[in-house]
Amino acid sequence: MTPKIKNLHHRMRHLADYLVEEEMRVYAELGIDIPYRWHSILQIFRDYKRFLSVTELAEIQNKTHPDVVYTINQMVQKDLIIEQNDRHDKRKRLVGPSESAKDLISVLEKSWHSAEEATNKWLSEVSPELWLNIDSLENSLSQKSFYSRIKKEKKQSDLRSVSINTFNGLPDADIRLQNFWAQFKTKYFNVPELSKYLDNARHLINKGEAEVFFAKLNNEIEGCIFLLRRSFTYCEIIFIWVNELHRRKYIATKLLTHTLTEAGRMGAKSVFVQLSHKLVALNALYYQHGFTTLDQLPKSGEEYLGLNIKLLKEVN
């Protein structure tokens, strides 16, 4: 048995295509063979009984301006639409039905009404709440777009795909950390003051003064983050890096959220970071996770040349 497609839009499109095909059969029996989208334009002319602008037609149908222009141009070529300029704005294009279109409307009107009645009776039999449900769906999408809903689920899926490893859990952690640091310096700039910490990561970790976490995706280490304890109250994130080929997969997000949790477990009340305006994506990441501007570093902090943006987040 063939499994059914679970995508809502696939099911709805299939149903809509079927209904259109069945309705078009009725019009074909009248000897009328015009594209289905033309019917909507003709029905609007019937209801409004005046010339309309392309913008009005687009708004009524909830379609884009270019889409409506394309349909109108086709109908003009078939002598179903006549055009005139707006008396108040010569640039505005107004369109209305030609005599041929009016004749066509009179022939089609009974069939349109029959299609509407058939739809209402069918729905009342099988799904009387359908229109309300469609309204609810549309209203919910106006509150939160389908795009953002997909992105949220993708984010959760990507986050589940990333695992976190400790520094001491990797036999070649020192080499990997140095490789990531070299990539950063090649891509952006060097911060000499940080090298003393990155070069002595294992010693600092063993003394309980730092933590380094690595992110693994598909069994490959693709990023890391370095957390330095500055005092009993403060920790500082001095370095974060993600392989450029695997960005936009929420690896940095997983590293950061894990590190903030660990900083809280270490007893820190706040975590701060120093950045450059050149690190646009990194700045955005910290702001998205609740970091705010810090006017002055804590006394236990150390200023780095070229890193003029200071941010802080409370974790306890």
C-alpha positions as CSV (number, residue, x, y, z in Angstrom):
1,M,0.0,0.0,0.0
2,T,1.4,3.4,-1.0
3,P,1.9,5.6,2.1
4,K,0.0,8.9,2.1
5,I,1.9,12.1,1.9
6,K,1.7,13.9,5.3
7,N,2.5,17.4,4.1
8,L,-0.6,19.4,4.6
9,H,-0.1,21.6,1.5
10,H,0.3,18.5,-0.7
11,R,-3.0,17.1,0.5
12,M,-4.7,20.5,0.1
13,R,-3.3,21.1,-3.3
14,H,-4.4,17.7,-4.5
15,L,-7.9,18.3,-3.2
16,A,-8.0,21.8,-4.7
17,D,-6.8,20.5,-8.1
18,Y,-9.5,17.8,-8.1
19,L,-12.2,20.3,-7.3
20,V,-11.1,22.7,-10.0
21,E,-11.0,19.9,-12.6
22,E,-14.5,18.8,-11.7
23,E,-15.8,22.4,-11.8
24,M,-14.1,23.0,-15.2
25,R,-16.0,20.0,-16.6
26,V,-19.2,21.9,-16.0
27,Y,-18.0,24.9,-17.9
28,A,-16.7,22.7,-20.7
29,E,-20.2,21.3,-21.1
30,L,-21.3,24.9,-21.8
31,G,-18.7,25.2,-24.5
32,I,-16.6,27.6,-22.4
33,D,-12.8,26.9,-22.2
34,I,-11.0,29.6,-20.3
35,P,-8.3,29.3,-17.5
36,Y,-9.8,28.9,-14.1
37,R,-8.1,32.0,-12.7
38,W,-10.1,34.1,-15.3
39,H,-13.3,33.0,-13.6
40,S,-12.2,34.9,-10.4
41,I,-11.7,38.1,-12.3
42,L,-15.1,37.8,-14.0
43,Q,-16.8,37.1,-10.7
44,I,-15.2,40.2,-9.2
45,F,-16.5,42.3,-12.1
46,R,-20.0,40.8,-11.6
47,D,-19.9,41.6,-7.9
48,Y,-18.4,45.1,-8.0
49,K,-20.0,46.4,-11.2
50,R,-17.3,49.0,-11.8
51,F,-13.8,49.5,-13.1
52,L,-11.1,48.4,-10.7
53,S,-7.4,49.0,-10.4
54,V,-5.0,46.1,-10.6
55,T,-4.1,46.8,-6.9
56,E,-7.7,46.3,-5.9
57,L,-8.0,43.1,-7.8
58,A,-4.8,41.8,-6.2
59,E,-6.1,42.7,-2.7
60,I,-9.5,41.1,-3.3
61,Q,-7.9,37.9,-4.4
62,N,-5.0,38.0,-2.0
63,K,-2.6,37.7,-4.9
64,T,0.6,39.5,-5.9
65,H,0.4,42.5,-8.2
66,P,2.5,40.8,-11.0
67,D,0.3,37.7,-10.9
68,V,-2.8,39.7,-11.5
69,V,-1.1,41.8,-14.2
70,Y,-0.2,38.6,-16.1
71,T,-3.8,37.4,-15.9
72,I,-5.2,40.8,-17.0
73,N,-2.9,41.0,-20.0
74,Q,-4.0,37.6,-21.1
75,M,-7.7,38.6,-20.8
76,V,-7.0,41.8,-22.7
77,Q,-5.6,39.9,-25.6
78,K,-8.8,37.8,-25.7
79,D,-11.0,41.0,-25.7
80,L,-12.5,40.2,-22.3
81,I,-11.2,43.3,-20.6
82,I,-11.1,46.9,-21.5
83,E,-8.8,49.5,-20.0
84,Q,-9.1,53.1,-19.0
85,N,-7.1,55.7,-17.1
86,D,-8.2,57.0,-13.7
87,R,-9.5,60.5,-14.0
88,H,-7.6,61.6,-10.9
89,D,-4.3,59.7,-11.6
90,K,-3.4,59.1,-15.3
91,R,-0.8,56.6,-14.2
92,K,-3.3,54.3,-12.6
93,R,-4.6,51.4,-14.8
94,L,-8.3,50.7,-14.4
95,V,-9.9,47.6,-15.9
96,G,-13.4,46.4,-16.5
97,P,-15.3,43.8,-18.5
98,S,-15.8,44.1,-22.2
99,E,-19.2,43.4,-23.8
100,S,-17.9,39.9,-24.6
101,A,-17.0,39.4,-21.0
102,K,-20.5,40.6,-19.8
103,D,-22.1,38.1,-22.2
104,L,-19.8,35.4,-20.8
105,I,-20.7,36.3,-17.2
106,S,-24.4,36.0,-18.0
107,V,-23.8,32.5,-19.3
108,L,-21.6,31.4,-16.4
109,E,-23.5,33.0,-13.5
110,K,-25.9,30.0,-12.9
111,S,-23.0,27.6,-13.0
112,W,-21.0,29.7,-10.5
113,H,-24.0,29.7,-8.2
114,S,-24.5,26.0,-8.6
115,A,-20.8,25.4,-7.7
116,E,-21.1,27.5,-4.6
117,E,-24.3,25.8,-3.5
118,A,-22.7,22.4,-4.1
119,T,-19.7,23.3,-2.1
120,N,-21.8,24.6,0.9
121,K,-24.0,21.5,0.9
122,W,-21.1,19.1,0.6
123,L,-19.2,20.8,3.5
124,S,-22.4,20.9,5.7
125,E,-22.6,17.1,5.2
126,V,-19.0,16.2,5.9
127,S,-17.2,19.1,7.6
128,P,-19.5,21.9,8.8
129,E,-16.6,23.6,10.7
130,L,-14.2,23.7,7.8
131,W,-14.5,27.4,7.1
132,L,-14.0,28.2,10.8
133,N,-11.0,25.9,10.8
134,I,-9.5,27.6,7.7
135,D,-10.0,31.0,9.3
136,S,-8.2,29.7,12.4
137,L,-5.3,28.4,10.3
138,E,-5.0,31.7,8.5
139,N,-5.2,33.7,11.7
140,S,-2.6,31.6,13.3
141,L,-0.3,32.1,10.3
142,S,-0.7,35.9,10.6
143,Q,0.5,35.6,14.2
144,K,3.4,33.3,13.3
145,S,4.4,32.5,9.8
146,F,4.7,29.0,8.4
147,Y,8.4,29.9,7.6
148,S,9.1,30.6,11.2
149,R,7.4,27.4,12.3
150,I,9.5,25.3,9.9
151,K,12.7,27.2,11.1
152,K,11.8,26.4,14.7
153,E,11.5,22.7,14.1
154,K,14.7,22.7,12.0
155,K,16.5,24.4,14.8
156,Q,15.4,21.8,17.3
157,S,16.4,19.0,14.9
158,D,19.8,20.6,14.3
159,L,20.4,21.0,18.0
160,R,19.6,17.4,18.7
161,S,22.2,16.4,16.0
162,V,25.0,18.2,17.9
163,S,26.6,16.6,20.9
164,I,29.0,18.3,23.4
165,N,32.4,16.8,24.3
166,T,34.7,18.0,27.1
167,F,38.3,18.9,26.6
168,N,39.6,15.9,28.6
169,G,37.2,13.7,26.7
170,L,39.2,14.2,23.5
171,P,42.7,12.7,23.2
172,D,43.7,15.4,20.7
173,A,41.9,18.3,22.3
174,D,45.0,20.6,22.4
175,I,45.6,20.2,18.7
176,R,42.0,20.8,17.8
177,L,41.8,23.9,19.9
178,Q,44.9,25.3,18.4
179,N,43.6,24.5,14.9
180,F,40.4,26.4,15.5
181,W,42.3,29.3,17.0
182,A,44.5,29.4,13.8
183,Q,41.4,29.4,11.6
184,F,40.0,32.3,13.6
185,K,43.2,34.4,13.2
186,T,43.4,33.6,9.5
187,K,39.8,34.6,8.9
188,Y,39.6,37.6,11.2
189,F,42.4,38.9,13.3
190,N,44.8,38.0,16.1
191,V,44.2,38.8,19.8
192,P,47.7,38.2,21.3
193,E,46.4,38.4,24.9
194,L,44.2,35.3,24.4
195,S,47.0,33.0,23.3
196,K,48.3,32.6,26.8
197,Y,45.0,31.1,27.8
198,L,44.5,29.0,24.7
199,D,48.1,27.7,24.8
200,N,47.6,26.6,28.5
201,A,44.1,25.3,28.2
202,R,44.8,21.8,29.8
203,H,46.6,23.3,32.7
204,L,43.8,25.8,33.4
205,I,41.2,23.1,33.1
206,N,43.0,20.8,35.5
207,K,43.2,23.7,38.0
208,G,39.5,24.3,37.7
209,E,40.0,27.7,36.2
210,A,38.6,27.0,32.7
211,E,36.4,24.7,30.7
212,V,36.6,24.0,27.0
213,F,33.8,22.2,25.2
214,F,33.8,20.8,21.7
215,A,30.7,20.3,19.4
216,K,30.4,17.1,17.4
217,L,28.2,16.8,14.3
218,N,28.0,13.6,12.4
219,N,30.9,12.2,14.4
220,E,33.2,15.1,13.5
221,I,34.4,17.9,15.8
222,E,33.1,21.1,14.1
223,G,33.4,23.8,16.8
224,C,34.6,24.7,20.3
225,I,34.1,27.3,23.1
226,F,36.5,28.4,25.8
227,L,35.1,29.5,29.2
228,L,37.5,31.1,31.7
229,R,36.7,31.6,35.4
230,R,37.6,35.2,36.3
231,S,36.4,35.1,39.9
232,F,33.8,33.3,42.1
233,T,31.2,35.6,40.6
234,Y,32.3,36.0,36.9
235,C,33.2,33.8,34.0
236,E,34.3,35.0,30.6
237,I,33.8,33.4,27.2
238,I,37.1,34.2,25.5
239,F,36.7,32.1,22.3
240,I,34.1,30.4,20.2
241,W,34.5,29.0,16.8
242,V,32.5,26.8,14.3
243,N,33.9,25.3,11.1
244,E,32.8,27.6,8.3
245,L,31.4,24.7,6.3
246,H,28.9,23.8,9.1
247,R,27.6,27.2,10.1
248,R,23.8,27.9,10.3
249,K,23.3,24.5,11.8
250,Y,23.0,25.9,15.4
251,I,26.3,24.5,16.5
252,A,27.3,27.8,18.1
253,T,23.9,28.0,19.8
254,K,24.4,24.5,21.3
255,L,27.9,25.4,22.5
256,L,26.8,28.7,24.0
257,T,23.7,27.4,25.8
258,H,25.7,24.4,27.2
259,T,28.4,26.7,28.4
260,L,26.1,29.2,30.1
261,T,24.5,26.2,32.0
262,E,28.0,25.0,33.0
263,A,29.0,28.5,34.2
264,G,25.9,28.5,36.4
265,R,26.9,25.1,37.8
266,M,30.4,26.4,38.5
267,G,28.7,29.0,40.8
268,A,29.2,32.0,38.5
269,K,26.5,34.7,38.7
270,S,27.4,36.3,35.4
271,V,29.2,35.6,32.1
272,F,30.8,38.3,30.0
273,V,32.4,38.5,26.6
274,Q,34.4,40.9,24.6
275,L,33.9,41.3,20.9
276,S,34.7,43.3,17.8
277,H,32.1,44.9,15.6
278,K,33.6,42.9,12.7
279,L,32.2,39.7,14.3
280,V,28.6,40.5,13.2
281,A,27.2,37.0,13.4
282,L,28.8,36.4,16.8
283,N,27.4,39.7,18.2
284,A,24.0,38.7,17.0
285,L,24.3,35.3,18.7
286,Y,25.0,36.8,22.1
287,Y,22.3,39.4,21.8
288,Q,19.8,36.6,20.9
289,H,20.7,34.8,24.0
290,G,20.1,37.7,26.4
291,F,23.5,39.3,26.6
292,T,23.3,43.1,27.2
293,T,25.8,45.9,26.9
294,L,28.4,46.2,29.7
295,D,29.9,49.7,30.2
296,Q,32.8,48.5,32.3
297,L,34.5,45.1,32.8
298,P,34.5,43.6,36.2
299,K,37.7,44.2,38.2
300,S,38.7,40.6,37.5
301,G,38.4,41.1,33.8
302,E,41.2,41.9,31.3
303,E,40.7,44.2,28.4
304,Y,41.9,43.0,24.9
305,L,43.1,45.4,22.3
306,G,40.6,45.7,19.4
307,L,37.7,44.1,21.3
308,N,35.6,47.1,22.1
309,I,32.2,45.5,22.6
310,K,31.5,44.2,26.1
311,L,28.4,42.1,26.8
312,L,27.2,40.4,29.9
313,K,24.5,37.9,30.9
314,E,23.4,36.8,34.4
315,V,23.2,33.0,34.8
316,N,22.4,32.7,38.4
